[in-house]
Amino acid sequence: MLKSIFLCILLFFSLSFSSQWFFFKHIDFQDLIEDLLNYQVIYIGEVHTSKEIHDMQLKIIEELFKKEKKLIIAMEAFQQPFQEALDLYVEGEISEEEMIEKTEYKKRWRVDTKFYSPIWRFAEKHGIKILALNIPDELRKEIRKKGLEKVKSPLIPPRVIYPPQEYENFLRKSLERHNVEISWKRFLDIQTAWDNGMAYRLLKVLLLYPDHKIVVIVGKGHLYKGYGIPYVLQKLYPEVKQAILYPDEEERFYFLFSRDFSKEYSSANSIRLPN
């Protein structure tokens, strides 16, 4: 049973996703669903091992699907090179067990499948595309060894979008909490590539499926105050309309959404991948 969750709408008033958040109104669950239908990309941040959050993710997906069949579920839990296995699973060509094996889920994500299986089973049942969102471990290891500036990959945009200072500060505190043996430069490189790689993946899918909505299941650190993935995607595709559900420490959710910035850019409304 879902716990009662407090929802607030917060507005972003600038393209840089200012840290100045403004409470706008309280919102109940059905009103939230109606509002989410106005956005192309809908992020539901998570603590990976929180059952309550995963229950809420599934509930939102179920309710959105009742109103919008053109839906894609993007999951950080799967790495991009294993997209074919997810497609075969949704198409009913392989079993759940085979999908888990072929995506190397247990090796690469290592979070108990019980937290995510209700989501991917719902997708399989209704033929909803599951998008492998994460960059592969091999790419992160290469960046850790060489540095981001010396690594070229088709999984990262040609022009990397670097994080603003406020997000850097958040990442530095995250590094201090984890107490891992890695330099700040390498840690920042990896996090930057991680956010850029997932945002670039979303951009490509938006181009392929412009009439679909994408629900993004991802760790809340990649969404902090609208930075991370949403910040990069907004830079790559200024017209995109994004909404973020961000859980706080008490697993309350805050609803953040971006304005349509298309009128603030001189570029055309249509978009293409950068050369």
Stockholm file with secondary structure:
# STOCKHOLM 1.0

chainA/1-275         MLKSIFLCILLFFSLSFSSQWFFFKHIDFQDLIEDLLNYQVIYIGEVHTSKEIHDMQLKIIEELFKKEKKLIIAMEAFQQPFQEALDLYVEGEISEEEMIEKTEYKKRWRVDTKFYSPIWRFAEKHGIKILALNIPDELRKEIRKKGLEKVKSPLIPPRVIYPPQEYENFLRKSLERHNVEISWKRFLDIQTAWDNGMAYRLLKVLLLYPDHKIVVIVGKGHLYKGYGIPYVLQKLYPEVKQAILYPDEEERFYFLFSRDFSKEYSSANSIRLPN
#=GR chainA/1-275 SS CCCCCCEEEEECCSTTCCSCCCEEEECCHHHHHHHHTTCSEEEEEECTTCHHHHHHHHHHHHHHHHHCSCEEEEEEEEEGGGHHHHHHHHTTSSCHHHHHHHTTHHHHTCSCGGGTHHHHHHHHHHTCEEEEEECCHHHHHHHHHHCGGGCCCTTSCSSCCCCCHHHHHHHHHHHHHHTCSCCHHHHHHHHHHHHHHHHHHHHHHHHHCTTCEEEEEEEGGGGGGGCSHHHHHHHHCTTCCEEEEEECTTSCEEEEECCCCGGGCSSCSSCCCCC
#=GC SS_cons         CCCCCCEEEEECCSTTCCSCCCEEEECCHHHHHHHHTTCSEEEEEECTTCHHHHHHHHHHHHHHHHHCSCEEEEEEEEEGGGHHHHHHHHTTSSCHHHHHHHTTHHHHTCSCGGGTHHHHHHHHHHTCEEEEEECCHHHHHHHHHHCGGGCCCTTSCSSCCCCCHHHHHHHHHHHHHHTCSCCHHHHHHHHHHHHHHHHHHHHHHHHHCTTCEEEEEEEGGGGGGGCSHHHHHHHHCTTCCEEEEEECTTSCEEEEECCCCGGGCSSCSSCCCCC
//
